């Protein structure tokens, strides 16, 4: 099994989420955890290879370890896209075999590929041959009428035979017809036990579980049960401090104090200033920060100030500081003086 930064970081990873996990989001998450593995939102191979949209590969060096997720089903296109990702310096190249959206299905990307493990194997073999960075797969336990007890081990065996050693398994089936992507995140029942059994069947594979993980304690439980990693999705977006501020200590065993959401906000201010100077808008960054103080006194005021003000012309770091003053203002004032 490759011993690289991404594999070690995959003990806890933040799911690739379309329209969410952009570089501003990753920068914020990295401020709270130095160790967790971060992912791009899915980039399609045709956009890179046919469309020349290499700007989609842009990220900051402080984001490492960071993985590029690709969507596609043409082995040659995916091989070239993986090569471009490797040249861009990503720590991992991941193939999306899990997204159930109509837009993804129409391009024969995502979860529909669970129906053709032979094609997925061909794609992964081409990606591995084209470049030196580790290729991984994010998949479902099955789709539609497939029996996960049968399809998942077959899928892992066939794709694993190409040299893919690391899989993240979303522990729900995906229904490709009749359910929206949002419904696909909730209606099909979770089967975490099946993912745990797969670790027993394939002890040489690095297996991470995804789906329904909402706390660090839950993540630690999966690791203690024998899985190699845990991927957290929406919980890391809606309440990022709860997932990430203690992650380096709880999941990776590092000594030292946990990070804080207040500290992350203050560290974001220079980043925000640079973003505005380059022509960006405040809301492009602060939309990822709304859940930082979930469950804390002042959280509602924090969200309201940013939601109402960040899109206004001229909004800048001072709006963020005004919002921060609403969250435990005595603590914030003391930190500012210190």
C-alpha positions in Angstrom: 0.0 0.0 0.0 1.5 3.4 -1.0 2.8 5.3 2.0 2.1 8.8 1.0 0.6 11.9 2.5 -2.8 11.4 1.1 -3.0 7.8 2.4 -2.0 8.8 5.9 -4.4 11.8 5.8 -7.3 9.6 4.6 -8.0 8.5 8.2 -10.3 11.6 8.0 -11.3 13.1 4.8 -13.8 15.8 3.7 -16.1 14.7 1.0 -15.9 16.2 -2.5 -19.2 18.1 -2.8 -20.3 19.8 -6.1 -20.7 23.6 -5.7 -19.3 23.5 -2.1 -15.8 22.3 -1.8 -14.1 25.0 -3.8 -10.7 26.4 -2.9 -12.1 29.0 -0.5 -13.8 26.2 1.5 -10.6 24.1 1.5 -8.6 27.0 2.7 -10.9 27.4 5.6 -10.9 23.7 6.4 -7.2 23.6 6.4 -7.0 26.3 9.0 -8.8 24.1 11.4 -7.0 20.8 10.6 -3.5 20.4 9.3 -4.0 16.6 8.8 -7.4 15.9 7.2 -7.5 15.0 3.5 -9.3 17.6 1.4 -11.0 17.1 -1.9 -11.9 19.2 -4.9 -15.4 19.2 -6.1 -15.7 16.9 -9.1 -14.0 18.1 -12.3 -15.0 16.3 -15.5 -12.4 14.8 -17.7 -14.1 16.2 -20.9 -13.9 19.7 -19.4 -10.2 19.4 -18.9 -9.2 17.4 -22.0 -11.7 18.7 -24.6 -12.6 22.0 -23.1 -9.1 23.0 -22.0 -10.5 24.2 -18.6 -7.3 23.8 -16.8 -8.2 26.7 -14.5 -10.4 24.2 -12.7 -7.2 22.6 -11.3 -6.2 25.8 -9.5 -5.6 25.5 -5.8 -3.3 26.9 -3.1 -0.1 25.1 -1.9 -1.4 25.5 1.7 -4.2 23.1 0.9 -2.0 20.0 0.9 -2.8 17.1 1.3 -5.4 17.6 -1.3 -7.0 15.3 -3.8 -8.5 15.9 -7.2 -11.7 14.1 -8.0 -12.4 13.4 -11.6 -15.6 12.4 -13.4 -15.7 10.5 -16.6 -16.0 7.1 -18.3 -13.6 7.3 -21.3 -10.3 5.7 -20.3 -8.2 7.8 -22.6 -9.8 11.0 -21.5 -9.5 10.1 -17.8 -5.8 9.1 -18.3 -5.1 12.6 -19.8 -7.1 14.3 -17.1 -5.2 12.4 -14.4 -1.9 13.3 -16.0 -2.9 17.0 -15.9 -3.9 16.6 -12.2 -0.5 15.0 -11.4 1.3 17.9 -13.2 -0.7 20.3 -11.1 0.7 18.7 -8.0 -2.3 16.9 -6.5 -1.6 14.3 -3.8 -4.3 11.9 -5.1 -6.4 11.4 -8.2 -9.9 10.1 -7.3 -12.5 8.7 -9.7 -16.2 9.5 -8.9 -18.3 6.3 -9.1 -20.9 7.6 -6.6 -22.7 10.7 -7.7 -26.3 10.0 -8.7 -27.4 13.3 -10.3 -29.1 13.3 -13.7 -26.4 15.6 -15.1 -23.7 13.2 -14.1 -25.6 10.1 -15.4 -26.2 11.8 -18.8 -22.4 11.9 -19.2 -22.0 8.3 -18.0 -20.2 9.5 -14.9 -20.7 8.7 -11.3 -22.9 6.0 -9.7 -24.1 4.7 -13.0 -20.6 3.2 -13.5 -21.4 0.8 -10.6 -23.3 -1.2 -13.4 -20.0 -1.7 -15.3 -17.1 -2.6 -13.0 -15.2 -3.7 -16.1 -15.2 -0.2 -17.5 -14.3 1.3 -14.2 -11.3 -1.1 -14.1 -10.3 -0.1 -17.6 -10.5 3.6 -16.6 -8.4 3.1 -13.5 -5.8 1.1 -15.3 -5.4 3.8 -17.9 -5.2 6.5 -15.2 -2.6 4.6 -13.2 -0.5 4.0 -16.4 -0.6 7.6 -17.4 1.0 9.3 -14.3 2.7 8.6 -10.9 0.1 9.8 -8.4 -2.1 7.3 -6.5 -5.5 6.6 -8.1 -8.4 6.0 -5.8 -12.1 5.4 -6.2 -15.2 6.7 -4.4 -18.2 4.4 -5.0 -21.6 3.3 -3.7 -22.5 -0.1 -2.4 -24.7 -0.5 -5.4 -27.4 1.1 -7.6 -31.0 0.4 -8.3 -31.9 -3.3 -8.1 -28.3 -4.5 -7.6 -27.7 -6.7 -4.5 -24.9 -4.9 -2.6 -23.8 -8.2 -1.0 -22.9 -9.4 -4.5 -22.0 -6.3 -6.5 -19.7 -4.5 -4.0 -17.2 -7.4 -3.5 -17.2 -8.0 -7.2 -16.6 -4.3 -7.8 -13.8 -4.1 -5.3 -12.1 -7.2 -6.6 -12.2 -6.2 -10.3 -11.1 -2.6 -9.8 -8.6 -3.5 -7.1 -7.0 -5.9 -9.5 -5.9 -2.9 -11.6 -3.7 -1.5 -8.8 -6.3 0.7 -7.0 -5.7 0.1 -3.3 -7.8 2.8 -1.7 -11.6 3.0 -1.9 -14.1 5.3 -0.2 -17.5 3.6 0.0 -20.7 5.6 0.4 -22.7 3.1 2.4 -26.0 3.7 0.6 -27.3 2.4 -2.7 -28.1 5.0 -5.3 -31.4 5.0 -7.1 -30.7 6.4 -10.5 -34.4 6.8 -11.4 -37.1 8.3 -9.2 -35.0 9.9 -6.5 -33.3 13.3 -6.6 -29.6 13.6 -5.5 -30.9 15.0 -2.2 -33.2 12.1 -1.7 -30.4 9.7 -2.5 -28.5 11.1 0.5 -31.3 10.1 2.9 -33.9 7.6 1.6 -31.8 4.5 0.7 -30.8 3.0 4.1 -27.2 3.1 5.2 -25.4 -0.2 5.5 -22.2 0.6 7.4 -22.0 -3.1 8.4 -21.5 -4.1 4.8 -18.5 -1.8 4.5 -17.0 -3.2 7.7 -17.5 -6.7 6.3 -15.7 -5.7 3.1 -12.6 -4.9 5.2 -12.6 -8.5 6.4 -12.9 -9.8 2.8 -10.3 -7.4 1.5 -7.8 -6.8 4.3 -5.2 -5.5 1.9 -7.3 -2.7 0.7 -7.5 0.7 2.4 -11.2 1.2 2.9 -12.9 4.4 4.1 -16.6 4.7 4.9 -18.8 7.6 3.9 -22.4 8.5 4.6 -24.2 9.5 7.8 -21.0 10.4 9.7 -21.9 13.4 11.8 -19.3 13.5 14.7 -15.7 12.8 15.5 -16.7 10.2 18.0 -18.6 8.4 15.3 -15.6 8.6 13.0 -13.3 7.3 15.7 -15.7 4.4 16.3 -15.4 3.3 12.7 -11.6 3.4 12.9 -11.6 1.4 16.1 -13.9 -1.1 14.4 -11.2 -1.8 11.8 -11.8 0.6 8.9 -8.8 2.6 7.6 -10.5 5.9 7.1 -13.7 7.9 7.4 -15.0 10.5 5.0 -17.3 13.2 6.4 -19.7 15.1 4.1 -22.3 17.6 5.0 -21.5 17.7 8.7 -18.1 19.1 7.9 -19.8 21.8 5.9 -22.7 22.7 8.1 -20.7 22.5 11.4 -17.0 22.5 10.3 -15.6 23.4 13.7 -17.2 20.4 15.4 -15.6 18.1 12.9 -12.2 19.7 12.2 -11.1 21.7 15.2 -10.3 18.6 17.3 -9.6 16.3 14.4 -5.8 16.4 14.6 -5.9 15.3 18.2 -8.8 12.9 18.2 -8.2 11.2 14.9 -4.5 11.6 14.2 -3.3 11.5 17.8 -1.3 14.8 17.7 -0.4 16.6 20.9 -1.2 20.2 21.5 -4.3 22.4 21.7 -7.3 22.1 19.3 -7.9 24.9 16.8 -10.8 27.2 17.4 -13.4 28.7 15.0 -12.5 32.2 16.3 -8.9 31.5 15.3 -9.9 30.3 11.9 -12.0 33.5 11.3 -9.1 35.7 12.2 -6.7 33.7 10.0 -9.2 34.1 7.1 -9.1 37.9 7.2 -5.9 38.3 5.3 -7.1 35.7 2.8 -10.3 37.6 2.3 -8.4 40.8 1.8 -6.3 39.2 -0.9 -9.4 37.7 -2.6 -11.1 41.1 -2.7 -8.0 42.8 -4.0 -7.9 40.3 -6.9 -11.5 41.2 -7.8 -13.4 38.6 -5.8 -16.6 39.2 -3.8 -16.9 38.7 0.0 -19.8 36.2 -0.2 -17.7 33.8 -2.3 -15.7 33.1 0.8 -18.1 33.8 3.7 -20.8 31.4 2.4 -18.5 28.6 3.5 -18.1 30.2 7.0 -21.8 30.4 8.0 -21.8 27.2 10.1 -18.6 27.9 12.0 -20.3 28.7 15.2 -23.2 26.2 15.0 -24.7 25.6 18.4 -22.7 28.5 20.0 -24.2 31.7 21.5 -24.4 34.4 18.8 -24.4 31.9 15.9 -27.7 33.2 14.5 -26.4 36.8 14.5 -23.1 35.6 12.9 -25.1 33.9 10.1 -27.5 36.8 9.7 -24.8 39.5 9.4 -22.8 37.5 6.8 -25.8 36.3 4.9 -27.4 39.8 4.6 -24.2 41.8 4.1 -21.6 39.8 2.2 -23.2 40.2 -1.2 -23.5 44.0 -0.9 -21.0 46.1 -3.0 -18.0 47.1 -1.0 -18.4 44.5 1.7 -15.1 43.6 3.2 -13.2 42.1 6.2 -14.8 44.6 8.6 -18.2 42.9 8.1 -16.7 39.6 9.2 -15.2 41.3 12.2 -18.6 42.8 13.1 -20.2 39.3 12.8 -17.4 37.8 14.9 -18.2 40.3 17.7 -21.6 38.8 18.0 -20.2 35.4 18.9 -19.2 35.2 22.6 -18.1 38.8 22.4 -16.2 38.7 25.7 -14.0 35.8 24.6 -13.4 37.4 21.2 -12.5 40.8 22.8 -10.0 39.1 25.1 -8.4 37.2 22.3 -8.1 40.4 20.2 -6.4 42.1 23.1 -4.0 39.2 23.6 
